[in-house]
């Protein structure tokens, strides 16, 4: 008697790791729900529990999970304790890529977006308009740059959520002392010309797989100029325009990100990109537009993990 083999009604699920340090993070929870709704085995991984052995074979472990048995890894938040362990975490991501496991975003894109000098250079090479920007390890040169800019924003080279951002103005006084303190503490200063606005706000556009899913205005709290949502900014809908779509997708491509948040400023010369976030939150765009970007990220991961 012939044996008939029927195909499975549902293909075997894929094992998707989601790297995050805070399991209650809105975007991480959204990613988890999106994968589970699609029938996949998704779970959180905290990279503070990483280990590797290099013996006869390479092993990569996290929280008791064999990373080499994953079908894909999505990075929401790498976490960090210091510069040394961050380097190790990126090496683990690269090792997974070398083993053929899809990592979203790719480690090179996360690193390029996280390093503001690297991101600024990538944007400039791609022809994406940005505010005038400079980085220097020299206090004398920093003073010259501030004198040229008149007003400038100092940002940590590796910063997030609008923390440690300082507005500096040319001249003697407390701002000069702040500039000296920044160079002394960080060993360099990243300066971007300050572009004033009657209504302090910027634009956060969310891009997935070369397509803009939506954009929001991030409006600064009354009496302040920093508009990050983590610093009390308010999200409202921002209409999409051909200029916004072109610059946001071009900026994402410049850093090599599959998904990212692109921050832009409105100027008299048109929109300018100020940053690209390679591990962005999707909460603000969901609350303002009811757009769940985690669905699109999950679709991309599953599509590319299957190939």
N, C-alpha and C positions, 0 to 999 in steps of 0.2 A: 504494500500500500504506500502510495506516495505521501511524503510528509510536506504539508503546506505550512510555510512560515509567514505569518501575518505581521505586517509592520506595527510597531508600537503606536498606540493612539496618540501618545505624547512623547516627544523625544526626551532623553535623560536631561535632567536639570543641570545647569552649570553652576559652578562654585565661584561666587564673586565676593572678593574681600573689599571692604570699604575702610580705608585708613582714616581714623579720626581720634582725637584725644578726648573729646567731650561727646559721649554717646547721646546726650540730649540735644545736640546741635540740630537746628531745624533742617538744614540741608542734608545732613547725614541721615536723619530720620526719613526725609523725603526720598532719598536714594534707596534706602532699605525698602520702603513701601513700594516704590516703583518696580524694583527687581522682584519682590515677592509677588506682586500682582501679576507679573509676567511669568510666574511659575518657577523662578530661579531660587537657588539656595544662596542667599546673601547674608553676610554677617560682618560685624565690626571687628577691626583690628587696631590695637593701640601700639604704635611703633616704639613705645617706651619699654616694650618687652621683646626686643629683637635679639636673635642670636644666630651665629653662623659658624660652621666648622669646615675647614678645608683639609680634608684627609684624602682618602682615595676618591671620594666623591664630594661635591659641594653640597652642603645642607643650608637651608635658609628657613628659620623658624620664627614664629611670632605668636605669643600666647598659646603655645602648644600646637599651632597650626603649621603644617608643612606648606610653605608658600609656593613651592615648586609644583604642588598639586592643584593650584588655582587655575581657573580658566581665564580670569582677568582680575585686575586690581584697580580700584578707583580711589584716587587720593583726594580727600576733602581737607584733611589737616594733618600734616606730618608730625606736628608737635616738636618740641626741642628742649634740651637742657643746656646745651652750649654748642659752640662752633664745632667741636670734635665729633659729638654724637650726630649732629646734623649731617656732617660729611658722610658718616657711616650709613645713615638712613638713605641718603641719595645713592650710595654705592649699592645698597640692597635693591633699590628700584632699578638701577642700571643692570644689575645681575639678572633680574627677572626679565627685563627687556632682551638681554643677550640670550636668555633661554627660550625666547619666543612667546613669553606671556605678555599680553597687552596690558600696558599701564597707562591709565588716563587720569590726569594729563601725563604726557611723557616727562621723565625727570629733567631733560634739558629745557623743556618749556617752563616747568615750575621754577627751576633755578634762574632762568633768564628773566622771567617776570618778577621774581622776588628781589633780584638785584637791580636796583633802580638805574644804575649806570649801564648795565648790560641791556636793560629794556629800552632806555633812552637811545642807546647806540643802534639797537635793532630797528627802532621806529624811524630814526634818522636815515638809516640805510634803505629802508623800505619806502622812503618818501612820504611818511606820515607827518603832518604838521604838528609840532609841539611847541610849548613856550620855550624861550631861551633857557638853556640848562647848562650848568657847569659843575664839575667835581674837582676838588683840589685837596692835596695834603698840606699845602703851604698856607699859613695864616696870612702872610703878606699878599699872596695872590687872592685869597678869600676876601680880604679887605678891598682889593681893587675890583673884584667882581661885584661886591655889594655896592660899591660906589658907582659902578656902571649900571647896575640894575635899578638903583635907587631904593627899591623895595623888593625883597626876595623871600621865598619860602625855603626854609631849611628842613629837609626830611632825612630820617635815618636811611642809610643805604639799604638796610634790610628792616623794613618797618611794616606795620599793619594796623588796621582799624583807626588810622589817624593819630596814633600815639606819637608823642615826642616831636610833633610838627611845630615849628616856631616861625613866626613872621618877624623878619628883621628889616630895619630901616637904616639907610646910610647915615653916618655921622658918629660923633663921639657919644658916649653915654652907655646905658644899660644894654642896648642892642650890640654894641661893639664887644662888651664884656661877654654877652651870650655867645657871640661868634667865636671868641677866644676859647670859651668853655667847651663848645661843641668840637672844635678842632682838637683841643687838648684831650677830651674824653674819648672821642671816636677815632682820632688819627686822621680824619678828613672831614670835609663838609660837602654835601650835595645841595646845590642851590638852584632854584627855579624861579624865574621872574614872577612877581606877583601881578596877577591880572585882576583889578578891582571890578566889583559888580554892585549895582544899586540894590539888588536882591541876592545876597550870597547864596549861590547854588552851583552844583555841577550836574553832569549827566552820567548815569551809570547805564551802559548798554550791555546786555547779556548775549553772548555769542556761543553757539554750539554748532560744531561741524561746518564752519564757514557761513552760517546763517544767523542773522540777528533775530532773537525771539521776542525782544521788547526792550524798552528803555524807560527809565524813571529819572525824574529830577530829584536830587537830594538837596533839600533846603536846610540851611544852617539854622540853629535855634536863634531866637531874637538876641541881638547884640553880639553875636559870634560870627566867625567867618569860615570855620571848619564844618563841612556839611556831611561828614561820614555818619552813617546811621548808628554806628556803635558809639558815636559821640553826641547823640541826641538829635541828629538830622531827621528830617521828615520826608518820606517818599511819596511822590505824586506822579501821575502818568505823564510821560513825555512823548509827543507825537514823533513817529518815525519819518525821516526825510531821506531822500537819496544821498545827501552828503553824510548824514549820520550813519546810514547803513554801510556806505563805502568805507568810511574811516574806521568804523568799529571792526568790520570783517578784515580790513587790511591790517589793522593793529594786531588782531588775533593771529593772523598768518605770520606777521613779523616775528612774534615770539614762539610760534609753533604750537599754540595751544589748541586743543580740541574744544575745550569749553573755557570761557573766561569772562571776567567783567572788565569792560573797557571804560575808563573814566575820562570825560571830556569837559572842556570849558568853552563857553560861548565868548567870542572876542569880536572886535570890530572887523577883524580879518577872516572871520569864519570860525568853525569849530577847530579846537586843538586838543590832542590827546595828551593827558598828563600822566596816566599810569595804566598798566594792564595787570589785573589780579588773576593769577593762575590757580588760585584755590578760593573762588568767591562764594559768598552766601547767596542763595536764591530766595531768601525770605522777603527782602524788600520788594522785589519785582512781583512776587506772588501776592503780597498784601495790597500792592497798588494796582496790579493789572489782572490778578487771578491767573497768571501764567506760571505753571509748574515746570520749571526748567529741568527738574530731575527726570521727568519722563523722557525728554529728548536725549539727555545724557545716557540714560539706561538703554534706549533704543540704539544709540551709537555703539555702546559697549557690546551689546549682544550681537549686533550685526558684524562687528569686527572680530569678536571672539569666535564667531562661527567660521570665519574664513581661514 
